[in-house]
């Protein structure tokens, strides 16, 4: 890889990080997880001789549903910030963070990585038990954080 290519890639990554911060990196991980899950799922179907375009379409529709859910959560965060931040006479003693969007994105990303491990296991590759446990623990922790947020809003 040439110096110009490296410099271009570095500039793009730096610009992306400056524009979108950690939310952007979450989005990249979400897309990377979906991409790897699709690739491993197609590989499993191909190895088993079970590849069907209708199954692929259903899987892609499922992925698009996750994208729409994340978009809805991000839009809901934006609405909360705008409405609460602009209500006349209402001043909260704390900042309203964008919480639901990132939490939703992390939840789906963890699910993608769990699915990738399932696919890898179906290919006959041993998956470390500690990795499976780590993904399950993280998924449970994100669920708990979401439930705590829900209880605070009631």
Buried (B, 14 or more C-beta within 10 A) or exposed (E): EEEEEEEEEEEEEEEBEEEEEEBBEBBBBBBEBBEBBBEBBBBBBEEEEEBEEEEBEEBEEEBEEBBEBBEEBBEBBEEBBEEEEEEEEEEEEEEEEBBBBBBBBBBBBBBBBBBBBBBBBBEEEEBEEEEBEEBEEBBEEBEEBBEEEEEEEE
